[in-house]
Protein backbone atom coordinates (compact mmCIF):
# COMPACT_ATOMS: atom_id res chain seq x y z
CA UNK A 1 0.00 0.00 0.00
CA UNK A 2 2.75 2.45 0.92
CA UNK A 3 4.69 1.82 -2.28
CA UNK A 4 1.57 2.43 -4.39
CA UNK A 5 0.90 5.76 -2.68
CA UNK A 6 4.54 6.76 -2.97
CA UNK A 7 4.63 5.89 -6.67
CA UNK A 8 1.42 7.82 -7.34
CA UNK A 9 2.64 10.84 -5.39
CA UNK A 10 5.99 10.93 -7.16
CA UNK A 11 4.29 10.56 -10.54
CA UNK A 12 1.86 13.40 -9.81
CA UNK A 13 4.55 15.74 -8.50
CA UNK A 14 6.79 15.01 -11.49
CA UNK A 15 3.95 15.68 -13.94
CA UNK A 16 2.99 18.96 -12.27
CA UNK A 17 6.63 20.08 -12.16
CA UNK A 18 7.12 19.23 -15.83
CA UNK A 19 4.04 21.20 -16.87
CA UNK A 20 5.15 24.19 -14.79
CA UNK A 21 8.68 24.05 -16.15
CA UNK A 22 7.35 23.80 -19.69
CA UNK A 23 5.25 26.90 -19.19
CA UNK A 24 8.17 28.86 -17.76
CA UNK A 25 10.48 27.79 -20.60
CA UNK A 26 7.86 28.61 -23.25
CA UNK A 27 7.35 32.06 -21.74
CA UNK A 28 11.10 32.71 -21.54
CA UNK A 29 11.58 31.59 -25.13
CA UNK A 30 8.71 33.74 -26.36
CA UNK A 31 10.04 36.82 -24.57
CA UNK A 32 13.54 36.20 -25.95
CA UNK A 33 12.13 35.84 -29.46
CA UNK A 34 10.20 39.07 -29.00
CA UNK A 35 13.37 40.85 -27.89
CA UNK A 36 15.36 39.52 -30.85
CA UNK A 37 12.64 40.53 -33.30
CA UNK A 38 12.45 44.03 -31.81
CA UNK A 39 16.23 44.35 -32.03
CA UNK A 40 16.18 43.21 -35.65
CA UNK A 41 13.49 45.76 -36.53
CA UNK A 42 15.33 48.61 -34.85
CA UNK A 43 18.74 47.79 -36.31
CA UNK A 44 17.77 46.73 -39.86
CA UNK A 45 17.37 50.17 -41.48
CA UNK A 46 20.74 51.40 -40.20
CA UNK A 47 23.61 51.90 -42.64
CA UNK A 48 26.48 51.39 -40.17
CA UNK A 49 28.50 48.20 -40.64
CA UNK A 50 28.41 47.38 -36.93
CA UNK A 51 24.62 47.55 -36.84
CA UNK A 52 24.33 45.38 -39.96
CA UNK A 53 26.47 42.75 -38.21
CA UNK A 54 24.18 42.89 -35.20
CA UNK A 55 21.19 42.44 -37.49
CA UNK A 56 22.73 39.32 -39.06
CA UNK A 57 23.82 37.94 -35.69
CA UNK A 58 20.32 38.28 -34.22
CA UNK A 59 19.00 36.03 -36.99
CA UNK A 60 21.02 33.18 -35.47
CA UNK A 61 18.69 33.32 -32.47
CA UNK A 62 15.48 34.19 -34.29
CA UNK A 63 15.34 31.10 -36.49
CA UNK A 64 15.52 28.38 -33.80
CA UNK A 65 13.34 30.37 -31.40
CA UNK A 66 10.71 30.73 -34.14
CA UNK A 67 10.73 26.97 -34.64
CA UNK A 68 10.41 26.41 -30.88
CA UNK A 69 7.58 28.97 -30.69
CA UNK A 70 5.74 27.23 -33.51
CA UNK A 71 6.14 23.86 -31.82
CA UNK A 72 4.87 25.31 -28.55
CA UNK A 73 1.80 26.75 -30.23
CA UNK A 74 1.04 23.48 -32.00
CA UNK A 75 1.41 21.48 -28.77
CA UNK A 76 -0.78 23.91 -26.82
CA UNK A 77 -3.51 23.74 -29.48
CA UNK A 78 -3.26 19.94 -29.60
CA UNK A 79 -3.58 19.84 -25.80
CA UNK A 80 -6.71 21.97 -25.88
CA UNK A 81 -8.32 19.93 -28.67
CA UNK A 82 -7.46 16.55 -27.15
C-alpha positions as CSV (number, residue, x, y, z in Angstrom):
1,X,0.0,0.0,0.0
2,X,2.8,2.5,0.9
3,X,4.7,1.8,-2.3
4,X,1.6,2.4,-4.4
5,X,0.9,5.8,-2.7
6,X,4.5,6.8,-3.0
7,X,4.6,5.9,-6.7
8,X,1.4,7.8,-7.3
9,X,2.6,10.8,-5.4
10,X,6.0,10.9,-7.2
11,X,4.3,10.6,-10.5
12,X,1.9,13.4,-9.8
13,X,4.5,15.7,-8.5
14,X,6.8,15.0,-11.5
15,X,4.0,15.7,-13.9
16,X,3.0,19.0,-12.3
17,X,6.6,20.1,-12.2
18,X,7.1,19.2,-15.8
19,X,4.0,21.2,-16.9
20,X,5.1,24.2,-14.8
21,X,8.7,24.1,-16.1
22,X,7.4,23.8,-19.7
23,X,5.3,26.9,-19.2
24,X,8.2,28.9,-17.8
25,X,10.5,27.8,-20.6
26,X,7.9,28.6,-23.2
27,X,7.3,32.1,-21.7
28,X,11.1,32.7,-21.5
29,X,11.6,31.6,-25.1
30,X,8.7,33.7,-26.4
31,X,10.0,36.8,-24.6
32,X,13.5,36.2,-25.9
33,X,12.1,35.8,-29.5
34,X,10.2,39.1,-29.0
35,X,13.4,40.8,-27.9
36,X,15.4,39.5,-30.8
37,X,12.6,40.5,-33.3
38,X,12.4,44.0,-31.8
39,X,16.2,44.4,-32.0
40,X,16.2,43.2,-35.7
41,X,13.5,45.8,-36.5
42,X,15.3,48.6,-34.8
43,X,18.7,47.8,-36.3
44,X,17.8,46.7,-39.9
45,X,17.4,50.2,-41.5
46,X,20.7,51.4,-40.2
47,X,23.6,51.9,-42.6
48,X,26.5,51.4,-40.2
49,X,28.5,48.2,-40.6
50,X,28.4,47.4,-36.9
51,X,24.6,47.6,-36.8
52,X,24.3,45.4,-40.0
53,X,26.5,42.8,-38.2
54,X,24.2,42.9,-35.2
55,X,21.2,42.4,-37.5
56,X,22.7,39.3,-39.1
57,X,23.8,37.9,-35.7
58,X,20.3,38.3,-34.2
59,X,19.0,36.0,-37.0
60,X,21.0,33.2,-35.5
61,X,18.7,33.3,-32.5
62,X,15.5,34.2,-34.3
63,X,15.3,31.1,-36.5
64,X,15.5,28.4,-33.8
65,X,13.3,30.4,-31.4
66,X,10.7,30.7,-34.1
67,X,10.7,27.0,-34.6
68,X,10.4,26.4,-30.9
69,X,7.6,29.0,-30.7
70,X,5.7,27.2,-33.5
71,X,6.1,23.9,-31.8
72,X,4.9,25.3,-28.5
73,X,1.8,26.8,-30.2
74,X,1.0,23.5,-32.0
75,X,1.4,21.5,-28.8
76,X,-0.8,23.9,-26.8
77,X,-3.5,23.7,-29.5
78,X,-3.3,19.9,-29.6
79,X,-3.6,19.8,-25.8
80,X,-6.7,22.0,-25.9
81,X,-8.3,19.9,-28.7
82,X,-7.5,16.5,-27.2
